[in-house]
Amino acid sequence: MIIVTYIHTGQTATIDSADFTETVTPWFPDATAEVRQEIAEVQHALNSGTFIAGSANGSLGLDISVVE
């Protein structure tokens, strides 16, 4: 499980990491190809176990915490 917060709006979701893309994509309705790629890269890192909490803060403006 992860907690995802969109820093710009304060939206927060506690989700299974496999649902990351499905959850956050609606938060970026006018997403550029670059933003969609960043979302895909975070999803890949979550799926492969290589994600480092907080590492998606860049241009996505997301705070992601892993919940045990």
C-alpha positions in Angstrom: 0.0 0.0 0.0 1.1 3.6 -0.7 -0.2 7.0 0.3 -0.1 9.4 -2.7 -0.6 13.2 -2.1 -0.9 15.7 -5.0 0.9 18.6 -3.4 -0.8 21.3 -5.5 -4.4 20.3 -4.5 -3.9 18.3 -1.3 -5.7 15.3 -2.9 -4.7 12.1 -1.1 -5.3 8.5 -1.8 -4.2 5.3 0.1 -4.0 2.7 -2.6 -2.4 -0.6 -3.7 0.8 0.4 -5.5 -0.5 -1.5 -8.6 -3.3 1.1 -8.9 -1.0 4.1 -9.0 -1.5 5.0 -12.7 -5.3 4.5 -12.5 -5.5 6.7 -9.4 -3.2 9.7 -10.4 -3.9 10.0 -14.1 -7.2 11.9 -13.5 -5.3 14.4 -11.4 -3.5 15.5 -14.6 -6.4 15.9 -17.1 -4.2 17.9 -19.5 -1.1 15.8 -19.1 1.7 16.2 -21.6 3.5 13.2 -23.0 6.3 14.0 -20.6 4.0 13.8 -17.6 2.4 10.6 -18.8 5.9 9.1 -19.2 6.8 10.1 -15.6 3.6 8.5 -14.3 4.5 5.3 -16.2 8.1 5.4 -14.8 6.8 5.7 -11.3 4.4 2.8 -11.9 7.2 0.7 -13.3 9.4 1.4 -10.2 6.5 0.5 -7.9 5.9 -2.7 -9.8 9.6 -3.7 -9.8 10.2 -2.8 -6.2 12.8 -0.1 -7.1 10.7 2.9 -6.1 12.3 5.1 -3.4 9.6 6.9 -1.4 9.3 10.6 -2.2 11.2 10.3 -5.5 8.2 11.4 -7.6 8.2 14.9 -6.1 9.7 16.4 -9.3 7.5 17.9 -11.9 4.6 15.7 -10.9 4.2 17.4 -7.5 3.4 14.1 -5.8 4.4 12.9 -2.4 4.4 9.1 -2.2 4.9 7.1 1.0 5.0 3.4 1.4 2.7 2.0 4.1 3.6 -1.3 5.7 
